[in-house]
Amino acid sequence: MKQKKTHTLGFQITVLFTGMVALFLVAILLVNQFFLEDYYIAQKKSVLKSSFEKLEGLQDGDDIPYSWMKDSSEKNLSWVVLNPQGSIVGGMGDSDTLASRLFGYLYGIGEEKVRTKVMDETDDYVIQKVQDKYMGMDYVEIWGELNNSNYCIIRTPLESIRESVDISKGFYLYAGVTVLAFSCLIIILLTRRITRPISKLTELSQRMTDLDFNVKYESKAGNEIDVLGENFNEMSRKLQYTISELQEANGQLQKDIEEKIRIDEQRKEFLNNVSHELKTPIALVQGYAEGLKENISDDAESREFYCDVIIDEAAKMNKLVRNLLNLNQLESGMDSVTMEEFDLVEMIQGVLQASDILVQQKEAQVIFRHKEPVMVWADEFKTEEVITNYFTNALNHLDEHKTVEIRILQRDEKTVRVTVFNTGKAIPEEDLDQIWNKFYKVDKARTREYGGSGIGLSIVKAIMESFGQQCGVENYENGVKFWFELEKR
C-alpha cells in the first residue's frame, strides 16, 4: 500500500498562519482597490456638506472666520459666494471660474462643457460629481442657495483623492509584503517553539514503538504538553516493567519447558536403561528356571548350577532395584539425613575389613596409613556407602600394578578430603562430567564383566549434595583418583 505523504505539524502551522496573513493582506488590497475611492468621496461629501452649513450660518455683513478659511485650505476646498446680483461676496481659489460655474448651474448655461452626476440633492443644495471638460479635471462639489439669499459653490478636486488612493495602494502593497515576510519569520520561530515538545513526544513514541523505554520526556512547554509528556513517561515506565515481567515469565516458562523436556528425556533414558539392565538377568532366570522345570539335566550338580545362576541373577536385580529406590529417595529429598559425629578413620578401616575377600580375589595392594582418629560431621551410614562405592569401583578398574591408596587430607580448619586412588587406565576427558549420570558407563564391556549397573557414582553425588559437600574425580598418568569432602569436628 502506498504510504500517504504527510507534513510536519510545524510546516502545517506555518503554512496555515502565513496563508491567513497573506489572505488578510490581499483582502485589504482589494478593499483599498474597490472601496477606498468611494470612501474618500463619501468623506468629502461630508466635508462639503459641513462647509456649506457653516456658510449658511453666516449673516449678511459677517466676515468669513479665519479658522474656516484655514480649514478650507487644509482640506483643499475652493469656494465662492455670490449675492443675488451676481457679485462675489467671498471666496477661495479661482473665484471667477467658480462664480462662472455657479452662474451656469443657476441659469443652465454651459452644460455642454461639464458632465455631472448628482450624488445628493435637497431644496437647499446639490452635491454632484463633475467632469469638467474645460478644466480637464473631475470634482466633487456642492452648490445651492444660502439662508441669506446668497448663492454658494464649494468644490474639491478628485485628482487629489485618486492620487491619495494610488499612494495608499502602493503603501499597502509594500507594507503588506514586508509584514508578510516578517510574519513568516515570526510564525516559523513561534511554531518551532510550540512544536518542539510535540516533536520530542513523537520521537519518544517512535522509540517506544521499537521497545526502547529508556528515553524520557524532559522538555518544558509550560502547558498541557508537559502533562502529556509526563503521562508518556509513566506509560513508558509501566510498559517497561510489564514487558520485563513478561520476559521474565517467558524465560521461566522456557526454562520450565526445557526442564520438562529434560525430565521426559531422562525418564525415557531411565526406562531404557532399567529395561536393558533387567533384560539379561530376567532372561537368564527364565531360561534356567524353564530348564529346571523340563529336567534338561538330571544330575544334581547341573541342577545346583542352574539354581546358583538363578539366585545370582535375582540378587543382581534385587541390588539394582534397591539402588534405584535409594537414588530416587536421595534425589527427591525423601531420604532423611542423620548428621552425627564419628571417626572417619575407623569407618574406612571397617570398610577395608569387610572387603578383604574381594581384595584377595583382585590380588590388590591397599594402602591406608592413617591411625589417629579424624572426627567428622555427616551421616555415618551414607558416608560408609560413599566410601564403599569408591573402593569397590577402584578394585574393579585396576591394572597390572593393582594398587589402591586411600588418604585423608586436611583442606582447611573445617574441611577434610578423602581420596581413593587406583592404578589403571584414565577416564577420557569427554566422559569426566558424564560418569555421575545414572547408567552412564565408560567401558560397558568391563562394567558388565563385574556386574556394575552405572548407578553407584550417581548415588555418591546425590549423597554428597544432601550433605552440602563436594565430590569429584581427577586423572593421573598412572591412574584415577576419586574424592569427596566432609565437615571436620
C-alpha positions as CSV (number, residue, x, y, z in Angstrom):
1,M,0.0,0.0,0.0
2,K,1.3,3.4,-1.0
3,Q,2.1,5.5,2.1
4,K,0.3,8.8,2.2
5,K,2.5,11.8,2.1
6,T,2.5,13.8,5.3
7,H,3.9,17.1,6.5
8,T,5.2,18.0,10.0
9,L,2.9,19.9,12.4
10,G,5.3,22.9,12.3
11,F,5.1,23.0,8.5
12,Q,1.3,22.9,8.6
13,I,1.0,25.6,11.2
14,T,3.5,27.9,9.3
15,V,1.6,27.4,6.0
16,L,-1.8,28.0,7.7
17,F,-0.9,31.2,9.5
18,T,1.2,32.5,6.6
19,G,-1.8,31.9,4.4
20,M,-4.1,33.7,6.8
21,V,-1.8,36.7,6.9
22,A,-1.5,36.7,3.1
23,L,-5.3,36.4,2.8
24,F,-5.8,39.4,5.1
25,L,-3.3,41.5,3.2
26,V,-5.0,40.6,-0.2
27,A,-8.4,41.4,1.4
28,I,-7.0,44.8,2.5
29,L,-5.6,45.5,-1.0
30,L,-8.9,44.5,-2.6
31,V,-10.9,46.7,-0.3
32,N,-8.4,49.5,-1.0
33,Q,-8.8,49.0,-4.7
34,F,-12.5,48.9,-5.0
35,F,-13.8,50.9,-2.0
36,L,-11.2,53.4,-0.8
37,E,-12.1,55.9,-3.5
38,D,-15.8,55.7,-2.8
39,Y,-15.0,56.0,0.9
40,Y,-12.9,59.1,0.2
41,I,-15.6,60.6,-1.9
42,A,-18.2,59.9,0.9
43,Q,-15.9,61.6,3.3
44,K,-15.5,64.6,1.0
45,K,-19.3,64.8,0.6
46,S,-19.5,65.1,4.4
47,V,-16.8,67.8,4.4
48,L,-18.6,69.7,1.6
49,K,-21.9,69.5,3.4
50,S,-20.4,70.6,6.7
51,S,-18.7,73.6,5.0
52,F,-22.0,74.6,3.2
53,E,-23.8,74.5,6.5
54,K,-21.1,76.7,8.1
55,L,-21.6,79.3,5.3
56,E,-25.4,79.2,5.9
57,G,-24.8,80.1,9.5
58,L,-23.2,83.4,8.5
59,Q,-25.4,86.6,8.5
60,D,-25.2,89.4,6.0
61,G,-22.2,91.6,6.7
62,D,-20.3,88.8,8.7
63,D,-16.7,88.2,7.7
64,I,-15.6,84.7,6.9
65,P,-13.8,83.4,10.0
66,Y,-10.0,82.8,9.6
67,S,-10.3,79.4,11.1
68,W,-12.8,78.4,8.5
69,M,-10.5,79.8,5.7
70,K,-7.6,77.8,7.1
71,D,-9.7,74.7,7.4
72,S,-10.8,75.1,3.8
73,S,-7.2,75.4,2.7
74,E,-6.1,72.3,4.6
75,K,-9.0,70.3,3.1
76,N,-8.2,71.6,-0.5
77,L,-11.6,73.3,-0.9
78,S,-12.3,76.0,-3.4
79,W,-15.4,78.1,-2.9
80,V,-17.2,81.3,-3.8
81,V,-20.3,83.1,-2.5
82,L,-22.4,85.3,-4.9
83,N,-25.1,87.8,-3.9
84,P,-28.4,87.9,-5.8
85,Q,-26.9,90.5,-8.1
86,G,-24.1,88.1,-9.1
87,S,-21.3,89.8,-7.3
88,I,-18.7,87.9,-5.5
89,V,-19.1,88.2,-1.7
90,G,-16.1,86.0,-0.8
91,G,-14.2,83.0,-2.0
92,M,-11.0,80.9,-2.0
93,G,-9.2,79.6,-5.0
94,D,-10.2,80.6,-8.6
95,S,-13.2,82.6,-7.6
96,D,-14.0,83.9,-11.1
97,T,-14.1,80.4,-12.6
98,L,-16.2,79.1,-9.7
99,A,-18.6,82.1,-10.0
100,S,-18.9,81.4,-13.7
101,R,-19.7,77.8,-13.0
102,L,-22.2,78.7,-10.3
103,F,-23.9,81.2,-12.6
104,G,-24.1,78.5,-15.3
105,Y,-25.7,76.0,-12.8
106,L,-28.3,78.6,-11.7
107,Y,-29.2,79.5,-15.3
108,G,-28.4,76.3,-17.1
109,I,-25.6,77.8,-19.2
110,G,-22.5,75.9,-20.4
111,E,-23.9,72.5,-19.5
112,E,-22.2,71.0,-22.6
113,K,-18.8,71.7,-21.0
114,V,-19.4,69.6,-17.9
115,R,-20.8,66.2,-17.2
116,T,-22.4,65.9,-13.8
117,K,-23.6,63.1,-11.7
118,V,-25.9,64.1,-8.8
119,M,-24.9,62.3,-5.6
120,D,-27.3,64.1,-3.2
121,E,-30.0,66.8,-3.6
122,T,-32.2,68.8,-1.3
123,D,-34.2,72.0,-1.6
124,D,-31.1,73.9,-0.4
125,Y,-28.2,72.3,-2.2
126,V,-27.0,69.8,-4.7
127,I,-23.9,67.5,-4.3
128,Q,-22.6,66.2,-7.5
129,K,-19.6,64.6,-9.2
130,V,-18.4,66.8,-12.1
131,Q,-16.2,66.0,-15.1
132,D,-15.1,69.5,-16.3
133,K,-14.1,69.3,-19.9
134,Y,-12.9,72.9,-20.0
135,M,-10.6,72.4,-17.0
136,G,-9.8,68.8,-17.8
137,M,-10.4,67.7,-14.2
138,D,-13.0,65.9,-12.1
139,Y,-14.5,67.4,-9.0
140,V,-16.9,66.8,-6.2
141,E,-18.9,69.9,-5.4
142,I,-21.9,71.3,-3.6
143,W,-23.9,74.3,-4.7
144,G,-27.1,75.9,-3.7
145,E,-28.8,78.9,-2.1
146,L,-27.9,80.1,1.4
147,N,-30.3,81.3,4.1
148,N,-29.4,84.9,3.4
149,S,-30.4,84.5,-0.3
150,N,-26.7,84.4,-1.4
151,Y,-25.5,81.5,-3.6
152,C,-22.5,79.3,-2.9
153,I,-20.5,76.7,-4.6
154,I,-17.8,74.6,-2.9
155,R,-15.7,72.0,-4.7
156,T,-12.7,69.8,-4.2
157,P,-10.7,68.1,-7.0
158,L,-11.0,64.3,-7.3
159,E,-7.5,64.2,-8.6
160,S,-6.0,64.6,-5.2
161,I,-8.3,61.9,-3.9
162,R,-7.2,59.4,-6.6
163,E,-3.6,60.4,-6.0
164,S,-4.1,59.6,-2.3
165,V,-5.8,56.3,-3.2
166,D,-2.9,55.3,-5.5
167,I,-0.3,56.2,-2.9
168,S,-2.3,54.3,-0.3
169,K,-2.4,51.3,-2.6
170,G,1.3,51.3,-3.2
171,F,2.0,51.8,0.5
172,Y,-0.3,48.9,1.4
173,L,1.4,46.7,-1.2
174,Y,5.0,47.3,0.0
175,A,3.9,47.3,3.6
176,G,1.9,44.1,3.1
177,V,4.9,42.3,1.5
178,T,7.1,43.4,4.4
179,V,4.6,42.4,7.0
180,L,4.1,39.1,5.3
181,A,7.9,38.4,5.3
182,F,8.3,39.3,9.0
183,S,5.1,37.4,9.8
184,C,6.5,34.3,8.2
185,L,9.7,34.6,10.2
186,I,7.9,35.2,13.4
187,I,5.5,32.3,12.7
188,I,8.3,29.9,11.9
189,L,10.1,30.8,15.2
190,L,6.9,30.6,17.3
191,T,5.9,27.3,15.5
192,R,9.3,25.8,16.3
193,R,8.9,26.8,19.9
194,I,5.4,25.3,20.1
195,T,6.1,22.1,18.2
196,R,9.5,21.3,19.7
197,P,7.9,19.4,22.7
198,I,5.5,17.7,20.3
199,S,8.4,16.6,18.2
200,K,10.0,15.2,21.3
201,L,6.9,13.3,22.1
202,T,6.8,12.0,18.5
203,E,10.4,10.8,18.8
204,L,9.6,9.2,22.2
205,S,6.6,7.4,20.9
206,Q,8.6,6.1,17.9
207,R,11.3,4.8,20.2
208,M,8.6,3.2,22.4
209,T,7.3,1.5,19.2
210,D,10.8,0.0,18.9
211,L,10.5,-1.2,22.5
212,D,13.1,1.4,23.7
213,F,11.8,2.6,27.0
214,N,15.0,4.4,28.3
215,V,14.1,7.7,26.6
216,K,12.2,10.2,28.8
217,Y,10.3,13.4,28.0
218,E,12.3,16.3,29.5
219,S,11.1,19.4,27.6
220,K,9.2,22.1,29.5
221,A,6.5,23.7,27.4
222,G,4.6,25.1,30.4
223,N,1.3,23.9,29.2
224,E,-0.8,20.7,28.7
225,I,2.0,19.2,26.6
226,D,4.1,18.7,29.8
227,V,1.2,16.7,31.3
228,L,1.1,14.6,28.2
229,G,4.8,14.1,28.3
230,E,4.7,13.0,32.0
231,N,1.9,10.6,31.0
232,F,4.2,9.2,28.3
233,N,7.0,8.8,30.9
234,E,4.6,7.0,33.2
235,M,3.3,4.8,30.4
236,S,6.9,4.0,29.3
237,R,7.8,3.0,32.9
238,K,4.8,0.8,33.2
239,L,5.3,-0.8,29.8
240,Q,9.0,-1.4,30.6
241,Y,8.0,-3.0,33.9
242,T,5.3,-5.1,32.3
243,I,7.4,-6.2,29.4
244,S,10.2,-7.1,31.9
245,E,7.8,-9.2,33.9
246,L,6.5,-10.8,30.6
247,Q,10.1,-11.5,29.6
248,E,10.9,-13.0,33.0
249,A,7.7,-15.1,32.9
250,N,8.6,-16.1,29.4
251,G,12.1,-17.0,30.4
252,Q,10.8,-19.0,33.3
253,L,8.3,-20.7,31.1
254,Q,11.1,-21.5,28.6
255,K,13.1,-23.0,31.5
256,D,10.1,-25.0,32.6
257,I,9.6,-26.3,29.1
258,E,13.2,-27.2,28.8
259,E,13.2,-28.8,32.2
260,K,10.1,-30.8,31.3
261,I,11.8,-31.9,28.0
262,R,14.9,-32.8,30.0
263,I,12.9,-34.8,32.6
264,D,11.0,-36.6,29.8
265,E,14.3,-37.4,28.1
266,Q,15.7,-38.6,31.4
267,R,12.6,-40.7,32.1
268,K,12.8,-42.3,28.6
269,E,16.5,-42.9,29.1
270,F,15.9,-44.2,32.6
271,L,13.3,-46.7,31.4
272,N,15.5,-47.8,28.5
273,N,18.5,-48.3,30.9
274,V,16.4,-50.1,33.5
275,S,14.9,-52.3,30.8
276,H,18.4,-53.0,29.4
277,E,19.8,-53.8,32.9
278,L,17.0,-56.1,33.8
279,K,16.6,-57.8,30.4
280,T,19.7,-60.0,30.7
281,P,19.2,-61.3,34.3
282,I,15.5,-61.9,33.7
283,A,16.2,-63.8,30.5
284,L,18.8,-65.9,32.4
285,V,16.4,-66.6,35.3
286,Q,13.6,-67.5,32.9
287,G,15.8,-69.8,30.8
288,Y,17.4,-71.6,33.7
289,A,14.1,-71.9,35.5
290,E,12.5,-73.5,32.4
291,G,15.5,-75.9,32.2
292,L,14.9,-77.0,35.8
293,K,11.2,-77.5,35.1
294,E,11.7,-79.5,32.0
295,N,14.5,-81.6,33.7
296,I,17.0,-80.8,30.9
297,S,19.8,-82.1,33.1
298,D,19.2,-85.0,35.6
299,D,22.4,-84.8,37.6
300,A,22.3,-82.9,40.9
301,E,25.4,-80.8,40.1
302,S,23.8,-79.3,37.0
303,R,20.6,-78.5,38.8
304,E,22.6,-76.9,41.6
305,F,24.4,-74.8,39.0
306,Y,21.1,-73.7,37.5
307,C,19.9,-72.7,40.9
308,D,23.1,-70.7,41.6
309,V,22.7,-68.8,38.4
310,I,19.0,-68.0,39.2
311,I,20.0,-66.9,42.7
312,D,22.9,-64.8,41.5
313,E,20.9,-63.0,38.8
314,A,18.0,-62.4,41.2
315,A,20.5,-60.9,43.6
316,K,21.7,-58.6,40.9
317,M,18.2,-57.5,40.1
318,N,17.4,-57.0,43.8
319,K,20.6,-54.9,44.2
320,L,19.7,-52.8,41.1
321,V,16.2,-52.2,42.4
322,R,17.4,-51.3,45.9
323,N,20.0,-48.9,44.4
324,L,17.3,-47.2,42.2
325,L,15.0,-46.8,45.2
326,N,17.8,-45.4,47.3
327,L,18.8,-43.0,44.5
328,N,15.2,-41.9,44.0
329,Q,14.8,-41.2,47.7
330,L,18.1,-39.2,47.7
331,E,17.2,-37.1,44.6
332,S,13.7,-36.4,45.8
333,G,14.8,-35.4,49.3
334,M,12.6,-38.1,50.9
335,D,15.5,-39.9,52.4
336,S,16.3,-38.3,55.8
337,V,19.9,-37.4,56.6
338,T,21.0,-38.1,60.2
339,M,24.0,-35.8,60.9
340,E,26.3,-37.1,63.7
341,E,29.9,-37.1,64.7
342,F,32.0,-40.2,64.1
343,D,35.6,-41.3,63.4
344,L,36.3,-41.4,59.7
345,V,39.5,-43.5,60.1
346,E,37.6,-46.2,62.0
347,M,34.9,-46.3,59.3
348,I,37.4,-46.7,56.4
349,Q,39.2,-49.5,58.3
350,G,35.8,-51.2,58.7
351,V,35.1,-51.0,55.0
352,L,38.5,-52.4,54.2
353,Q,38.0,-55.3,56.6
354,A,34.5,-56.0,55.1
355,S,36.0,-56.0,51.6
356,D,39.0,-58.2,52.4
357,I,37.8,-61.2,50.4
358,L,37.2,-59.0,47.3
359,V,40.7,-57.5,47.8
360,Q,42.2,-61.0,47.9
361,Q,40.3,-62.0,44.8
362,K,41.7,-59.0,42.9
363,E,45.2,-59.6,44.4
364,A,45.2,-55.8,45.1
365,Q,47.6,-53.9,47.3
366,V,45.6,-51.5,49.5
367,I,47.4,-48.5,51.2
368,F,45.8,-46.7,54.1
369,R,48.3,-45.3,56.6
370,H,46.1,-43.2,58.9
371,K,46.0,-44.3,62.5
372,E,44.9,-41.3,64.5
373,P,41.1,-40.6,64.7
374,V,39.7,-38.0,62.4
375,M,36.3,-36.8,63.7
376,V,33.8,-35.6,61.0
377,W,30.2,-34.4,61.0
378,A,27.9,-36.3,58.5
379,D,25.5,-39.2,58.1
380,E,27.7,-42.2,59.1
381,F,25.7,-44.8,57.1
382,K,25.6,-42.8,53.9
383,T,29.3,-41.9,54.2
384,E,30.1,-45.6,54.5
385,E,28.1,-46.1,51.3
386,V,30.2,-43.5,49.5
387,I,33.5,-45.0,50.6
388,T,32.3,-48.5,49.7
389,N,31.2,-47.3,46.2
390,Y,34.6,-45.6,45.6
391,F,36.6,-48.5,46.9
392,T,34.7,-51.2,45.0
393,N,34.9,-49.1,41.9
394,A,38.7,-48.7,42.3
395,L,39.1,-52.5,42.7
396,N,37.1,-53.2,39.5
397,H,39.3,-50.9,37.4
398,L,42.8,-51.9,38.5
399,D,45.7,-52.5,36.0
400,E,48.6,-54.8,36.3
401,H,50.1,-52.8,39.2
402,K,46.9,-53.4,41.3
403,T,47.4,-50.6,43.8
404,V,44.6,-48.8,45.7
405,E,45.5,-45.9,48.0
406,I,43.1,-44.2,50.4
407,R,44.2,-40.9,52.0
408,I,42.6,-38.3,54.3
409,L,43.8,-34.7,53.5
410,Q,43.3,-31.6,55.6
411,R,41.7,-29.0,53.3
412,D,41.3,-26.3,55.9
413,E,40.3,-25.9,59.6
414,K,36.8,-27.1,58.9
415,T,37.1,-29.5,55.9
416,V,38.8,-32.8,55.2
417,R,39.1,-34.5,51.8
418,V,39.0,-38.3,51.4
419,T,40.7,-39.6,48.2
420,V,40.6,-43.1,46.7
421,F,43.3,-43.7,44.0
422,N,43.7,-46.7,41.9
423,T,46.3,-47.5,39.2
424,G,44.7,-48.1,35.9
425,K,43.5,-46.5,32.7
426,A,42.5,-42.8,32.8
427,I,38.9,-41.8,32.2
428,P,38.5,-40.0,28.8
429,E,38.2,-36.2,29.3
430,E,34.8,-36.1,27.5
431,D,33.4,-38.7,30.0
432,L,34.6,-37.0,33.2
433,D,31.3,-34.9,33.6
434,Q,29.1,-37.8,32.4
435,I,30.1,-40.5,34.9
436,W,27.9,-39.1,37.6
437,N,24.8,-39.6,35.5
438,K,22.6,-42.6,36.0
439,F,23.5,-45.7,34.0
440,Y,26.4,-44.0,32.3
441,K,29.3,-46.4,31.6
442,V,32.7,-45.6,30.2
443,D,33.6,-49.1,29.4
444,K,30.4,-51.1,29.0
445,A,32.1,-54.5,28.5
446,R,34.2,-54.2,31.6
447,T,31.3,-52.9,33.7
448,R,29.2,-55.9,32.6
449,E,32.1,-58.1,33.5
450,Y,32.0,-57.2,37.2
451,G,28.2,-56.7,37.2
452,G,28.1,-52.9,37.6
453,S,24.9,-51.0,36.8
454,G,26.2,-47.5,36.4
455,I,24.3,-46.2,39.4
456,G,27.0,-46.2,42.1
457,L,28.5,-42.8,41.3
458,S,25.1,-41.2,40.9
459,I,24.3,-42.3,44.5
460,V,27.6,-40.9,45.6
461,K,26.8,-37.5,44.0
462,A,23.3,-37.5,45.5
463,I,24.6,-38.3,49.0
464,M,27.2,-35.5,48.9
465,E,24.6,-33.0,47.7
466,S,22.4,-34.0,50.6
467,F,25.4,-33.2,52.9
468,G,26.0,-29.9,51.0
469,Q,29.6,-31.0,50.2
470,Q,31.7,-31.6,47.1
471,C,32.9,-34.6,45.2
472,G,34.9,-35.2,42.1
473,V,37.4,-37.1,40.0
474,E,40.9,-36.4,38.7
475,N,43.0,-38.2,36.0
476,Y,46.7,-39.1,36.6
477,E,49.3,-40.6,34.3
478,N,49.2,-43.9,36.2
479,G,45.5,-43.9,37.3
480,V,42.4,-42.2,38.6
481,K,41.6,-40.5,41.9
482,F,38.1,-40.0,43.2
483,W,37.5,-37.7,46.2
484,F,34.8,-36.2,48.4
485,E,34.8,-33.7,51.3
486,L,33.3,-33.7,54.8
487,E,33.0,-31.2,57.6
488,K,35.6,-31.7,60.3
489,R,34.8,-31.6,64.0
